Amino acid sequence: MRKHLRTTTLAATALLAALSLTACNADDTVDNGKKAGASVPAAADGGSTAPDTGKDTAQGAEDGKDTSNTPAEKTSSKSSAGGSSAGKGSGSGSGKSVTCTGANTKVTVTQVSRPINHLLLTATNTGSTPCYAYYAPALRFDDAQSAFPVLQDSKPQAVTTLAPGQSAYAAIGLAGEPDGQEQHPSDHLTVYFMGRDNQGSVGSPAELTLPAGTTWADNGFVTYWQADMADALTY
C-alpha cells in the first residue's frame, strides 16, 4: 500500500510540474506576442503616395485625392483676377489636392488678338482645395470624331497646381502649318480633363460656347495647361 501511495504521489507531482511548465510557456508566448506586435510600425494612412490622383485617378471616374508622385507640381502664378500667386511649389491651401475637372473649375474660352487664329482656355479652381491640371485638355469641337492634336513641345517642367481661386491656361491654335487646310466651322466645344496616368479623361467635362465665326483645321493644336497665360500664348 505504501509503495502504491508513493508511486501515485510521484505521478501527481510530475503532472503538476508538467502543467506548471506548460503554463509558464503559454505566458511567455502571450507576452512575446504582445511585445512583437508593439514593435511593428503602423501602416501609413491611405497606404499610397497618391493627391489622387484622382485615382485617375487619378485617377477613371470622378477623381478624388491625388497627392501626385508625378514630377513636382507647379503652383499657378496667376489668380482668376490676374494677380500674383503665393509662389511656385507643391501648391498651397489646406486639404488634399484633387484632379481639376469641370466640377471644381470654371472654364472659359476667349478669342485673342495675338497670336492670330488662337483661342485661350482658362480654368479657374472654384473648389476649397488645390487641384492638379494634368497634361493638356482633350478637346472636342461639336461632334468631331477625331481627337484634337496636342502640341507636345508645350509640355511644362512640372504639373500645374491650382490653389483655390487660381487659374491654368491652354492655347488653342485653330490652324497649324501648312496653310490651306480645310476649315471646319464650330459653335460648341467640350473640354475634357485628363487624369494623372494620362489614360483617359476623368470627372465632368466643361461645355463651352465658342466665339462666333470660329473655324478650325485638322492640323490645329492645343497646348498643355500652363501656370502663366503668357506661356500658353507663346505657341
Secondary structure by P-SEA (a helix, b strand, c coil): caaaaaaaaaaaaaaaaaaaaaaaaaaaaaaaaaaaaaaccccccccccccccccccccccccccccccccccccccccccccccccccccccccbbbccccccbbbbbbbbcccccbbbbbbbbcccbbbbbccbbbbbccccccccccccccccccccccccccbbbbbbcccccccccbbbbbcbbbbbbbcccccccccbbbbbbcccccccccccccccccccccccccc
